[in-house]
Each structure stands twice: as C-alpha cells, then as structure tokens.
Amino acid sequence: MYERDLASKDRPTFAVLGVGAVGGLYGGLLAKNGYEVHFLARSDFDHLQSQGLQVDTPLGDFQLRPQVYQEVAHMPQVDCVIVSWKTTANRDLGPLLAHFAPSKPIVLVLQNGLNIEQAAADVVGDASVLGGCCFLCSNKVGPGHIKHLDYGRIAIGAFDRTQEGQINDAMEVVGAALSDARIEILLAPSLAEIRWKKLAWNIPFNGLSVALSADTSAIMNDQAASQLAEELMIEVAASAQACGVTVGREHIDKMLNDTRKMVPYASSMLLDFQAGRPMEIEAILGNPIRAAKASGFTPARIEMLYRQLCFLDSRARR
C-alpha cells in the first residue's frame, strides 16, 4: 500500500520534471488553478524565469510565471512528482527522484511506451508509482510556449502489480487534483491495458510519421498509408494478447476514427527527428517487441518499422 495519507490535504503539491508539451500543459493547468507547482527546466530556464510560460489551449489561453528551477537540489519536497520529459532522458531520473525521496512522494510517469516505470520504482518503491497515458495533441512550439491542439485525457494506473485491478489511494489523490485543474482523467484498474491501448496509436502514428515524413492527416488521407496504420494496430493488439492484455477491435476502430477527425498533427517522434533529437524508439517500439517475443509472438510489421527507425536515427546521428 502507498504509505502517505494525503486524503486530509486539500491541495497536494507538485514537482514537474520537464516543461515541454506534456509537463508545460498539465503543470501549467495545475498552477493556473491554484496548485503549488515547481518546474524543473532543462533548456528553457532563463526564458521561463524572465518571460514566463505561455499555453495556448482550447480550454482558454493563459500565461503564468512558474516557480522554475535549473537544479533539483534547490527544489522543495512535494507530495507528487510528475515525470513528463521524454524517455530518452530517463538515465537522469534516478538521482533526481532521490532528491524527493525523503517526502515519500507519489511519482506519476507521464511518458510514452511500455515498461518505463521501473526507474522510478527503484527509488520510491512500486507502491508509490503511477503510470499515465496522455491522449493528447500538444506541441512545444518555442521556448516556454506550449500549443495544445486537441484532446487531453490522462488514463492513470498503478504500477504495483499486487494492485492490479484496483483503484488505489494514490490514484484517487492525484486524479482528483488533475480533474480539479480541468484535466479529463480516467482511473484505470490495469496499467498494462492502458499502456497497450496507447501503443495501438503510438506505434503506427509515431513510427509512420517518421518513416513516411507525414502528419496524421497525410497518413489517414492516403489509402496505402492508412491501411498500413491499421495493420500495425492489429499487430499491436496481437502483441498485447500474447502478453495477456486484450485490445479489442472496437478500440482500433475508435483510434482510427479519432485520428481521422483530429486536427493535422505532427507526432512527437517526427518533431524530434526533424529537430535532430533522439527518438523514443526503444520505449515505444523496442520494449513492446521484446515483450511480445518473450511471450511467444513475433510482431513482424512492427519489427520492420523499428529497424527502419533505427536506421534513420543512426544515419541522423552520423
């Protein structure tokens, strides 16, 4: 069980690691709605300190002067740490979370991919870690400037496998605060299920966006590309089934329909590739491939896309 009792606190306090498309939006909404939020900025510290954070969102554009830090050593202890940077930076996560360990915080990992919570659990323990999947169209379009285009729901589940099938206290505390900040929240009894369901979108649309140099609209408006996206989704569902998780045909159809209706969106992986940044290939494709193979299923289409992305990333590094 999660050790701290936060039920008596009206407003838990937050630290947000990464002020990008995810952390800037959700952390900004928490701060705008009266929560104490402390941001760790890796690249935009000077801008955020002098100019503040600008968030353009269908919920109502806003600006704020965040409590921003360049070094974790200067940050106060908090009730919840939100990890919102890309998984490619997780090599730094352990030492940073160790700073907050004395307060025994909840850690909410808002990252893409599969099997990505262990680094946090190694520091604070399985029972204090939550995983979250953001169904969101949001980009960082400049220093301290976030543009939220569409959607925004977060599905949250417990990392502790002994709590599979349960909605635990930590989920309820964090979920209530996020909901109070006008963020749509789903508390899910199975973290594995929400991770695989998100991968049903992330694998085809992040991967194909780079391989085809195309946004979601271009993919969905082309018969060959949209068929390939659908085939990859079906293979994600088969991989999930091999791992004991059901991703039904109705979910695939919903993802396809939602993507067809969404505003044209350049995926985070495409933006990273275009900017010369490392892509989240291992978290989004490599880890699911390895999990499926360990369970006796080889996702051939996904593996082919993975190898293409590895080639493109390697060539870009050179």
DRENDO-1510 file (C-alpha; in Angstrom, 1 decimal, always signed):
<recs>
REC; n; res; u; v; w
REC; 1; MET; +0.0; +0.0; +0.0 .
REC; 2; TYR; +1.0; +3.6; -0.6 .
REC; 3; GLU; +2.4; +4.9; +2.8 .
REC; 4; ARG; +1.4; +8.5; +2.9 .
REC; 5; ASP; -2.1; +9.7; +3.8 .
REC; 6; LEU; -2.8; +12.7; +1.7 .
REC; 7; ALA; -6.6; +12.5; +1.9 .
REC; 8; SER; -6.7; +15.2; +4.6 .
REC; 9; LYS; -4.8; +17.7; +2.4 .
REC; 10; ASP; -7.0; +19.9; +0.3 .
REC; 11; ARG; -4.3; +20.5; -2.3 .
REC; 12; PRO; -1.3; +18.3; -2.8 .
REC; 13; THR; +1.9; +20.0; -4.0 .
REC; 14; PHE; +3.7; +19.0; -7.3 .
REC; 15; ALA; +7.1; +18.9; -8.9 .
REC; 16; VAL; +7.1; +18.7; -12.7 .
REC; 17; LEU; +10.2; +17.3; -14.4 .
REC; 18; GLY; +10.2; +18.7; -17.9 .
REC; 19; VAL; +8.4; +21.8; -19.2 .
REC; 20; GLY; +7.5; +20.5; -22.7 .
REC; 21; ALA; +4.3; +19.6; -24.5 .
REC; 22; VAL; +3.1; +17.4; -21.6 .
REC; 23; GLY; +4.6; +19.0; -18.5 .
REC; 24; GLY; +4.1; +22.5; -19.6 .
REC; 25; LEU; +0.4; +21.9; -20.4 .
REC; 26; TYR; -0.6; +19.8; -17.4 .
REC; 27; GLY; +1.7; +21.5; -14.9 .
REC; 28; GLY; +0.6; +24.8; -16.2 .
REC; 29; LEU; -3.1; +23.9; -15.7 .
REC; 30; LEU; -2.4; +22.8; -12.2 .
REC; 31; ALA; -0.6; +26.1; -11.4 .
REC; 32; LYS; -3.3; +28.2; -13.1 .
REC; 33; ASN; -5.9; +26.5; -11.0 .
REC; 34; GLY; -4.2; +27.3; -7.7 .
REC; 35; TYR; -1.9; +24.3; -7.0 .
REC; 36; GLU; +1.6; +24.7; -5.8 .
REC; 37; VAL; +3.7; +23.5; -8.7 .
REC; 38; HIS; +7.5; +23.5; -9.0 .
REC; 39; PHE; +9.0; +23.0; -12.5 .
REC; 40; LEU; +12.4; +21.6; -13.3 .
REC; 41; ALA; +13.5; +23.1; -16.7 .
REC; 42; ARG; +16.4; +21.6; -18.6 .
REC; 43; SER; +16.5; +24.0; -21.6 .
REC; 44; ASP; +14.2; +27.0; -21.1 .
REC; 45; PHE; +15.1; +28.1; -17.5 .
REC; 46; ASP; +16.2; +31.6; -18.4 .
REC; 47; HIS; +13.1; +32.2; -20.7 .
REC; 48; LEU; +10.7; +30.8; -18.1 .
REC; 49; GLN; +12.2; +32.8; -15.4 .
REC; 50; SER; +12.1; +36.1; -17.3 .
REC; 51; GLN; +9.2; +35.7; -19.7 .
REC; 52; GLY; +7.0; +33.1; -18.1 .
REC; 53; LEU; +5.1; +30.1; -19.6 .
REC; 54; GLN; +2.6; +30.7; -22.4 .
REC; 55; VAL; +0.0; +27.9; -23.0 .
REC; 56; ASP; -2.4; +28.1; -26.0 .
REC; 57; THR; -5.2; +25.7; -25.4 .
REC; 58; PRO; -8.9; +25.2; -26.3 .
REC; 59; LEU; -9.5; +25.4; -22.6 .
REC; 60; GLY; -8.5; +29.1; -22.7 .
REC; 61; ASP; -5.1; +30.5; -23.4 .
REC; 62; PHE; -3.1; +31.6; -20.4 .
REC; 63; GLN; +0.3; +32.9; -19.2 .
REC; 64; LEU; +1.9; +32.4; -15.8 .
REC; 65; ARG; +5.2; +33.0; -14.0 .
REC; 66; PRO; +6.1; +29.5; -12.9 .
REC; 67; GLN; +8.2; +28.5; -9.9 .
REC; 68; VAL; +11.0; +27.2; -12.1 .
REC; 69; TYR; +14.4; +25.6; -11.2 .
REC; 70; GLN; +17.5; +24.7; -13.0 .
REC; 71; GLU; +18.8; +22.4; -10.4 .
REC; 72; VAL; +16.8; +19.8; -8.5 .
REC; 73; ALA; +18.8; +20.4; -5.3 .
REC; 74; HIS; +17.0; +23.8; -5.0 .
REC; 75; MET; +13.5; +22.3; -5.3 .
REC; 76; PRO; +11.3; +21.8; -2.2 .
REC; 77; GLN; +9.9; +18.5; -1.1 .
REC; 78; VAL; +6.5; +17.8; -2.6 .
REC; 79; ASP; +3.6; +15.3; -2.5 .
REC; 80; CYS; +3.7; +14.3; -6.1 .
REC; 81; VAL; +6.4; +14.3; -8.8 .
REC; 82; ILE; +5.2; +14.3; -12.4 .
REC; 83; VAL; +7.8; +12.9; -14.9 .
REC; 84; SER; +6.8; +14.4; -18.2 .
REC; 85; TRP; +10.0; +14.5; -20.2 .
REC; 86; LYS; +10.9; +12.0; -22.9 .
REC; 87; THR; +12.0; +8.5; -22.0 .
REC; 88; THR; +15.3; +9.3; -23.7 .
REC; 89; ALA; +16.2; +11.4; -20.7 .
REC; 90; ASN; +15.4; +8.7; -18.1 .
REC; 91; ARG; +19.1; +8.0; -17.5 .
REC; 92; ASP; +19.0; +11.1; -15.2 .
REC; 93; LEU; +15.7; +10.1; -13.4 .
REC; 94; GLY; +17.1; +8.1; -10.5 .
REC; 95; PRO; +19.3; +10.8; -9.0 .
REC; 96; LEU; +16.7; +13.4; -9.4 .
REC; 97; LEU; +13.9; +11.4; -7.8 .
REC; 98; ALA; +16.3; +10.6; -4.9 .
REC; 99; HIS; +16.2; +14.3; -4.0 .
REC; 100; PHE; +12.4; +13.9; -3.3 .
REC; 101; ALA; +12.6; +10.5; -1.6 .
REC; 102; PRO; +12.5; +11.9; +2.0 .
REC; 103; SER; +9.0; +13.1; +1.4 .
REC; 104; LYS; +7.9; +9.7; +0.1 .
REC; 105; PRO; +6.1; +11.3; -2.9 .
REC; 106; ILE; +3.7; +9.7; -5.4 .
REC; 107; VAL; +5.5; +9.6; -8.8 .
REC; 108; LEU; +3.3; +9.9; -11.8 .
REC; 109; VAL; +5.1; +8.8; -15.0 .
REC; 110; LEU; +3.5; +10.6; -18.0 .
REC; 111; GLN; +5.6; +9.1; -20.7 .
REC; 112; ASN; +5.0; +7.1; -23.9 .
REC; 113; GLY; +6.0; +3.4; -24.2 .
REC; 114; LEU; +6.0; +0.2; -22.3 .
REC; 115; ASN; +7.9; -1.0; -19.1 .
REC; 116; ILE; +9.1; +2.6; -18.4 .
REC; 117; GLU; +8.1; +3.0; -14.7 .
REC; 118; GLN; +10.8; +0.8; -13.2 .
REC; 119; ALA; +13.4; +3.5; -12.9 .
REC; 120; ALA; +11.1; +5.5; -10.7 .
REC; 121; ALA; +10.1; +2.4; -8.7 .
REC; 122; ASP; +13.7; +1.7; -7.9 .
REC; 123; VAL; +13.9; +4.9; -6.0 .
REC; 124; VAL; +10.5; +5.3; -4.3 .
REC; 125; GLY; +9.1; +1.8; -4.4 .
REC; 126; ASP; +6.5; +0.1; -6.6 .
REC; 127; ALA; +3.5; +1.2; -4.4 .
REC; 128; SER; +4.3; +4.9; -4.9 .
REC; 129; VAL; +4.5; +4.8; -8.7 .
REC; 130; LEU; +1.7; +5.5; -11.1 .
REC; 131; GLY; +1.8; +5.3; -14.9 .
REC; 132; GLY; -0.2; +7.7; -17.1 .
REC; 133; CYS; -1.0; +7.7; -20.8 .
REC; 134; CYS; -1.9; +11.1; -22.3 .
REC; 135; PHE; -4.3; +11.0; -25.2 .
REC; 136; LEU; -3.2; +14.4; -26.3 .
REC; 137; CYS; -2.3; +16.6; -29.3 .
REC; 138; SER; +0.2; +19.1; -27.9 .
REC; 139; ASN; +3.5; +20.6; -29.0 .
REC; 140; LYS; +6.2; +22.8; -27.7 .
REC; 141; VAL; +6.4; +25.5; -30.4 .
REC; 142; GLY; +9.1; +27.7; -28.8 .
REC; 143; PRO; +10.9; +28.5; -25.6 .
REC; 144; GLY; +8.3; +28.4; -22.8 .
REC; 145; HIS; +5.4; +28.2; -25.3 .
REC; 146; ILE; +3.1; +25.2; -25.5 .
REC; 147; LYS; +0.3; +24.8; -28.1 .
REC; 148; HIS; -2.4; +22.4; -27.1 .
REC; 149; LEU; -4.4; +21.4; -30.2 .
REC; 150; ASP; -6.8; +18.7; -29.3 .
REC; 151; TYR; -7.9; +16.1; -26.7 .
REC; 152; GLY; -6.1; +15.9; -23.3 .
REC; 153; ARG; -7.4; +13.0; -21.3 .
REC; 154; ILE; -4.9; +11.1; -19.0 .
REC; 155; ALA; -5.5; +7.5; -18.1 .
REC; 156; ILE; -3.8; +6.6; -14.9 .
REC; 157; GLY; -3.0; +3.1; -13.5 .
REC; 158; ALA; -1.0; +1.7; -10.6 .
REC; 159; PHE; +2.5; +0.3; -11.4 .
REC; 160; ASP; +2.4; -2.1; -8.4 .
REC; 161; ARG; +1.4; -5.4; -9.8 .
REC; 162; THR; -0.1; -6.5; -6.5 .
REC; 163; GLN; -2.7; -3.8; -7.0 .
REC; 164; GLU; -3.7; -4.9; -10.5 .
REC; 165; GLY; -7.5; -4.5; -10.9 .
REC; 166; GLN; -7.7; -1.8; -8.1 .
REC; 167; ILE; -8.1; +1.9; -7.9 .
REC; 168; ASN; -5.7; +2.8; -5.1 .
REC; 169; ASP; -5.5; +5.8; -2.8 .
REC; 170; ALA; -2.6; +7.4; -4.7 .
REC; 171; MET; -4.6; +7.3; -8.0 .
REC; 172; GLU; -7.5; +9.0; -6.3 .
REC; 173; VAL; -5.5; +11.8; -4.7 .
REC; 174; VAL; -3.6; +12.7; -7.9 .
REC; 175; GLY; -6.6; +12.1; -10.1 .
REC; 176; ALA; -8.8; +14.4; -8.0 .
REC; 177; ALA; -6.2; +17.2; -8.3 .
REC; 178; LEU; -5.8; +16.9; -12.0 .
REC; 179; SER; -9.5; +16.8; -12.5 .
REC; 180; ASP; -9.9; +19.9; -10.4 .
REC; 181; ALA; -7.5; +21.6; -12.8 .
REC; 182; ARG; -9.9; +20.8; -15.7 .
REC; 183; ILE; -7.9; +17.9; -17.0 .
REC; 184; GLU; -10.0; +14.9; -18.1 .
REC; 185; ILE; -9.0; +11.8; -16.0 .
REC; 186; LEU; -9.6; +8.1; -16.3 .
REC; 187; LEU; -8.6; +6.0; -13.3 .
REC; 188; ALA; -7.9; +2.6; -14.8 .
REC; 189; PRO; -7.6; -0.7; -12.9 .
REC; 190; SER; -4.9; -2.1; -15.3 .
REC; 191; LEU; -1.8; -0.1; -16.2 .
REC; 192; ALA; -0.8; -2.7; -18.7 .
REC; 193; GLU; -4.1; -2.3; -20.6 .
REC; 194; ILE; -3.9; +1.4; -20.9 .
REC; 195; ARG; -0.2; +1.2; -22.0 .
REC; 196; TRP; -1.0; -1.3; -24.8 .
REC; 197; LYS; -4.1; +0.7; -25.8 .
REC; 198; LYS; -2.0; +3.8; -26.2 .
REC; 199; LEU; +0.6; +1.8; -28.1 .
REC; 200; ALA; -2.1; +1.0; -30.6 .
REC; 201; TRP; -1.9; +4.6; -31.6 .
REC; 202; ASN; +1.7; +5.5; -30.8 .
REC; 203; ILE; +3.4; +2.7; -32.7 .
REC; 204; PRO; +1.7; +3.3; -36.1 .
REC; 205; PHE; +1.4; +7.1; -36.0 .
REC; 206; ASN; +4.7; +7.9; -34.3 .
REC; 207; GLY; +6.6; +5.4; -36.4 .
REC; 208; LEU; +5.0; +6.0; -39.7 .
REC; 209; SER; +5.2; +9.8; -39.3 .
REC; 210; VAL; +9.0; +9.5; -39.4 .
REC; 211; ALA; +9.2; +6.7; -41.9 .
REC; 212; LEU; +6.8; +8.5; -44.3 .
REC; 213; SER; +7.6; +12.1; -43.3 .
REC; 214; ALA; +3.9; +12.7; -42.8 .
REC; 215; ASP; +1.5; +14.1; -40.2 .
REC; 216; THR; -1.7; +12.3; -39.1 .
REC; 217; SER; -3.8; +13.9; -41.8 .
REC; 218; ALA; -1.5; +12.9; -44.6 .
REC; 219; ILE; -1.4; +9.3; -43.3 .
REC; 220; MET; -5.2; +9.0; -42.8 .
REC; 221; ASN; -6.0; +10.6; -46.2 .
REC; 222; ASP; -3.8; +8.1; -48.1 .
REC; 223; GLN; -5.3; +4.6; -48.7 .
REC; 224; ALA; -2.0; +2.8; -48.6 .
REC; 225; ALA; -0.7; +4.6; -45.5 .
REC; 226; SER; -4.0; +4.3; -43.6 .
REC; 227; GLN; -4.1; +0.6; -44.4 .
REC; 228; LEU; -0.6; +0.2; -43.1 .
REC; 229; ALA; -1.5; +2.1; -39.9 .
REC; 230; GLU; -4.5; -0.2; -39.4 .
REC; 231; GLU; -2.4; -3.4; -40.0 .
REC; 232; LEU; +0.2; -2.1; -37.4 .
REC; 233; MET; -2.7; -1.5; -34.9 .
REC; 234; ILE; -3.9; -5.1; -35.4 .
REC; 235; GLU; -0.4; -6.3; -34.8 .
REC; 236; VAL; -0.2; -4.3; -31.6 .
REC; 237; ALA; -3.4; -5.9; -30.4 .
REC; 238; ALA; -1.9; -9.4; -31.2 .
REC; 239; SER; +1.2; -8.5; -29.2 .
REC; 240; ALA; -0.9; -7.3; -26.3 .
REC; 241; GLN; -2.9; -10.5; -26.4 .
REC; 242; ALA; +0.3; -12.6; -26.2 .
REC; 243; CYS; +1.1; -10.6; -23.1 .
REC; 244; GLY; -2.3; -11.2; -21.5 .
REC; 245; VAL; -3.9; -7.9; -22.4 .
REC; 246; THR; -7.0; -7.5; -24.6 .
REC; 247; VAL; -7.1; -4.6; -27.1 .
REC; 248; GLY; -10.4; -5.1; -28.9 .
REC; 249; ARG; -11.3; -4.3; -32.5 .
REC; 250; GLU; -13.6; -1.6; -31.2 .
REC; 251; HIS; -10.6; +0.3; -29.7 .
REC; 252; ILE; -8.7; +0.1; -33.0 .
REC; 253; ASP; -11.7; +1.5; -34.9 .
REC; 254; LYS; -12.1; +4.3; -32.4 .
REC; 255; MET; -8.4; +5.2; -32.7 .
REC; 256; LEU; -8.7; +5.3; -36.4 .
REC; 257; ASN; -11.8; +7.4; -36.4 .
REC; 258; ASP; -10.5; +9.8; -33.8 .
REC; 259; THR; -7.3; +10.2; -35.8 .
REC; 260; ARG; -9.2; +10.9; -39.0 .
REC; 261; LYS; -11.2; +13.6; -37.2 .
REC; 262; MET; -8.3; +15.3; -35.3 .
REC; 263; VAL; -6.6; +18.4; -36.4 .
REC; 264; PRO; -3.5; +17.6; -38.6 .
REC; 265; TYR; -0.9; +16.6; -36.0 .
REC; 266; ALA; +2.9; +16.1; -36.3 .
REC; 267; SER; +3.8; +13.4; -33.8 .
REC; 268; SER; +6.4; +14.0; -31.1 .
REC; 269; MET; +8.7; +11.4; -32.7 .
REC; 270; LEU; +8.5; +13.3; -36.1 .
REC; 271; LEU; +9.3; +16.6; -34.4 .
REC; 272; ASP; +12.2; +15.0; -32.5 .
REC; 273; PHE; +13.6; +13.5; -35.8 .
REC; 274; GLN; +13.2; +16.8; -37.6 .
REC; 275; ALA; +15.0; +18.7; -34.8 .
REC; 276; GLY; +17.8; +16.2; -34.7 .
REC; 277; ARG; +16.9; +15.0; -31.2 .
REC; 278; PRO; +16.9; +11.3; -30.1 .
REC; 279; MET; +13.7; +9.5; -30.8 .
REC; 280; GLU; +11.8; +7.3; -28.3 .
REC; 281; ILE; +12.3; +4.2; -30.4 .
REC; 282; GLU; +13.1; +1.8; -27.6 .
REC; 283; ALA; +10.3; +2.8; -25.3 .
REC; 284; ILE; +7.6; +2.9; -28.0 .
REC; 285; LEU; +8.6; +0.1; -30.3 .
REC; 286; GLY; +11.6; -1.8; -28.9 .
REC; 287; ASN; +10.1; -2.6; -25.5 .
REC; 288; PRO; +6.8; -3.9; -26.9 .
REC; 289; ILE; +8.6; -6.0; -29.5 .
REC; 290; ARG; +10.7; -7.6; -26.8 .
REC; 291; ALA; +7.7; -8.2; -24.5 .
REC; 292; ALA; +5.7; -9.8; -27.3 .
REC; 293; LYS; +8.6; -12.1; -28.4 .
REC; 294; ALA; +9.2; -13.1; -24.7 .
REC; 295; SER; +5.5; -14.2; -24.8 .
REC; 296; GLY; +5.9; -16.2; -28.0 .
REC; 297; PHE; +4.7; -13.8; -30.6 .
REC; 298; THR; +6.8; -12.0; -33.3 .
REC; 299; PRO; +5.3; -8.7; -34.5 .
REC; 300; ALA; +6.9; -8.7; -37.9 .
REC; 301; ARG; +5.4; -5.4; -39.2 .
REC; 302; ILE; +6.3; -3.5; -36.0 .
REC; 303; GLU; +9.8; -5.0; -36.1 .
REC; 304; MET; +10.3; -3.9; -39.6 .
REC; 305; LEU; +9.2; -0.4; -38.7 .
REC; 306; TYR; +11.5; -0.5; -35.7 .
REC; 307; ARG; +14.5; -1.4; -37.9 .
REC; 308; GLN; +13.7; +1.4; -40.3 .
REC; 309; LEU; +13.6; +3.9; -37.5 .
REC; 310; CYS; +16.8; +2.6; -36.0 .
REC; 311; PHE; +18.5; +3.1; -39.4 .
REC; 312; LEU; +17.1; +6.7; -39.8 .
REC; 313; ASP; +18.1; +7.6; -36.3 .
REC; 314; SER; +21.6; +6.1; -36.8 .
REC; 315; ARG; +22.1; +8.0; -40.1 .
REC; 316; ALA; +20.9; +11.2; -38.4 .
REC; 317; ARG; +23.4; +10.7; -35.6 .
REC; 318; ARG; +26.2; +10.3; -38.2 .
</recs>
